[in-house]
Amino acid sequence: MIAGRYLPMIFVVTLAASLAAQRAGVVNAGTLRTHTPMLVGLMIGAALITVGLEYFPALALGTARRGRRRPRVARTHHRSRRAQTTIAAAILIVDGVV
């Protein structure tokens, strides 16, 4: 159990040490510098694209779902006004409207 907990940590630390020990590479036209606004823009752009692809479809489907009407069901017995309000609120919560 101890090996399963600490071995991955040891591997990560040794990998970090080996990367830190490397010399800096030659800077040329194809090198992406990490201290420029270009890298910041690329990172923010990638995050926005990921978030957009994750959440915009759900937002679009949510509005389509609200536009669809629920079919009416014939009542077989009378419910009090308070019971009807409670049931309607529970339906809205389950549908994700609230």
C-alpha positions, 0 to 999 in steps of 0.5 A: 500500500505504501509503494502504491502511494509513494512510487508515483510521486517518486517517478514524478519527482525524478522526471521533474529533476531530469527535465530541470537538469537539461540544458536550454535548447537552441532558439530559432524561428520555430521555438515557442517562447513561454514569456510572450503574450502569444503563449498566454493567448494560445492558452486562453483560447484553448480554454475558451474553446474547451469551455464553449464546446462543453457548455454551449450545446447544453445551453442550446438544448435547454432553451429547446426543451423549455419550448416543448410543451408537456402533454396534459394529463386528465386528472382523476381526482381533485388536488388542493391548490397547495399540492398542485403548486408543490408538484409543479415546483418539483417538476420544474426542479427535475426538468432543470428549469429552476 
